[in-house]
Amino acid sequence: MIVALSGGVGGAKLALGLSRIMPPENLLVVVNTGDDFEHLGLSISPDIDTVAYTLAGLANREVGWGRHDETWSFMETMDALGGETWFRLGDRDIALHVERTRRLKSGENLSSVTADLCRRMGVGPRVLPMTDDPVRTRLLTNQGWLDFQEYFVHQRCEPVVSELQFQGAGAAKAHPDFLAALADASLEAVVICPSNPFISVEPILAIPGVRAALIASKAPIIAVSPIIAGRAVKGPTAKMMTELGLDATAGTVAERYNDLLDGYVIDNADMSEVVSIDARVTLAQTLMTTLEDRESLARIVLDAAAVLRRRELRGLRHRTAQ
Amino acid sequence: MIVALSGGVGGAKLALGLSRIMPPENLLVVVNTGDDFEHLGLSISPDIDTVAYTLAGLANREVGWGRHDETWSFMETMDALGGETWFRLGDRDIALHVERTRRLKSGENLSSVTADLCRRMGVGPRVLPMTDDPVRTRLLTNQGWLDFQEYFVHQRCEPVVSELQFQGAGAAKAHPDFLAALADASLEAVVICPSNPFISVEPILAIPGVRAALIASKAPIIAVSPIIAGRAVKGPTAKMMTELGLDATAGTVAERYNDLLDGYVIDNADMSEVVSIDARVTLAQTLMTTLEDRESLARIVLDAAAVLRRRELRGLRHRTAQ
């Protein structure tokens, strides 16, 4: 069994690669819900949806959100009616939000709704929200504290970020199946996908007990850098790092995960950083353009995990915190 | 000024006719909200929507509900996700429901939301819900008590009706602008549109003060029969009358409005009923197939109202209750 920690687009790409080179039912994708929000009365879980659409083969790969088979009558009409249109909701996408919202209001929890909707969309791996409790990422910016989607979508990541907060994380319970998987003796690896560390991975790590469970896990933990040659493949990772006073490098991301990492996969372009990284580093092509790129990187990650497991058997575990 | 009382399709047709032969801003269409319901977490007002879409030129005239320019991605996806699909919601239609629901939840009342959305859709006349308070029509049937849309849409009016109830009507306040219009000295007529008396008009009449305000109004009250030659143009009116032990005739509908009617417009086919009707009867072609039919019937109604106003001036008012 493999556990992958994922945010949206970048994480979903690697999760898709993994799901195609291993029995998908053995893959548990634990997804950030710090991006979740209520909009137009609907409960929207952008990272869960991106992962689910990607794994179901329904994702719009051009824009990185929503579905490829989408129509836009709802949004056109909402515009004509004077409603809010800054968060683009396609006609098919909105069915998912309406149905999820209805089920959540009827008392079902997010993980159960997600499992059922994923099954109906034909998603092979298990997609699990990091928690069923509300966690909301907020950002302190030059415009004050902003809700995540206000910053991310409405203001297109333009405000300058100085601090992040995961509201509710301290009181949230990690999903028990997530903790159980980490404690499972048959777990072969924890993969931290190439997602934004600040807004995609750290909300997961902020939930009480998750860091400890990762550290206690017998499986190697291996991350893939979301930064290639000082730039993020997508999204505000590099911009945010600079604003937070950090170097926008693969090495800096490794430092964020410092006490957790056994292995780290970085791009060939970042070879010069190898010496400064406190984990077993694998160089690879980490830019995932084609489906083959996704599968190939997934193989490299699982191979690196296998090497780490053999080292562990020889008592050569890397992880500093153990 | 003219006040029209309306349910869905039939009423909307005559309201459209009226709006085209008079200054639309002088027409107040008071609409039944007993059909309103919550579905998939959305606040849906079917009669208001039918009237608004009809007056805006957006209605789907073939099926009698929804919009003519509709797409169906939402419903297709909802079906794939295992959600409820018995109440058909088009992609454009659902934008109206989502926006209305959001605004109602934010504390705005239904009449204000309706006025603004109608303005944005280009509706000329004022469309006013009979009340801003919740009224829910329920039907006692051979399957027990059913909510209106469960009976009307989900079960296609198949259950046998023995009793009707307008839940909440007793505690509802008629919209003050509705009562003010009835008391206005410049009101020229109250038109009871050819809607189902039991489920479209009587919920309006069931609100405390409405009957009294109609009776006290100086304007003539004139109804158009929804029954032609023993049959309803659309919907379960005739079936329901038979189930309730009533003759399915234009005359029976007049009896329902007995103490209110000054004038009554029935179809030429029902000439034989004239003698039994306790109001000034006008014979006309009441089937509204074309736009011209709608305008022509509207003219006949307004002409009949003018005759009744002249009689009133001569002290010849018909209405029995005055």
Interface residues (C-beta under 8 A of the other chain):
Chain A: L40 G41 L42 E70 T71 S73 F74 M75 E76 T77 M78 A80 L81 G82 G83 G90 D91 R92 I94 A95 L96 V98 E99 T101 R102 K105 D116 L117 R120 M121
Chain B: L40 G41 L42 E70 T71 S73 F74 M75 E76 T77 M78 A80 L81 G82 G83 G90 D91 R92 I94 A95 L96 V98 E99 T101 R102 K105 D116 L117 R120 M121
